[in-house]
Amino acid sequence: MAEFGVRDMSSPLKQALMRRPGKSLMAADAAAWHYGAGFDAEKAIGQYSGFTSLIEQSGTEILWIEDKGDGLADAMFTQDPLLMTPQGAVLLRPGKDGRRKEVALHEAACKKAGIPILGRIDGFGAVEGGDTIWLDAETLLIGRGLRTNDEGIAQLATILAAQGVDVLSYDLPLWNGDDACFHLSSIVSPVRRDLALVYAPLLPVALYQILQEWGISLIEAPADEFHASNGASLQVLALKPGQIVMISGYPKTQAALEAAGCTVQTFDGDALCVACEGGPTGLICPLHRSAG
């Protein structure tokens, strides 16, 4: 029987869904996908290999979605079309129109892996996985912004209520405008159950207060590196509590994590993450994080 389930953001990552960029990224129109000036598809593909090596070395099993030239350049960011819960998967509906076809790829992957699908966001609802953060097995935080709307949040809350999960939503700032990718995970990255990396100036006050109420200590991301990376320096991935993967080139952010007791591994991601507006958290869809 398949092992699956996610109830927080930092327990040991046992299995993840990933898609290696290839033909679709090579053929991508950078302007259409809102990729930045540093976009270089060939370089990005090479950097993805470096990232993958760190995931494999950690012992995480990777389930692959293949890029067969379907034109879905953003599909390498597998976090967004699916939310894994403690009991199964919820198929989401990305707010970015060009990403809607990715959901079928995730649905097929779940069925192949024997992971039950608990529901899906449909109609005018929109939710992207980057806007969701598990505090624990009964509490999900979600950001309301340009990629996740009220209708999507309401649908997700109804689906998760059947599992006894509370959904707490927070308005996100506009920040870089309509076309930019800005998620809840752009300003909050849990690294342990009791510790998170945040960019405090953009935190909604109510979210700041709930993190304090839960006893979560906050590491404040250096502003200059946050802005230089368009927020990608903050989107760090926990492979297990306190064991972190982040983009190289942001030494102050890395030092702040290490000063808080974290072990940090880095990979080059200027073309892959900064230019394409997504950090290492966006490059994986966790399917199984072991409890405890």
Order of alpha helices (4+ residues) and beta strands (2+ residues): beta-alpha-alpha-beta-beta-beta-alpha-beta-beta-beta-alpha-beta-beta-beta-alpha-beta-alpha-beta-beta-alpha-beta-beta
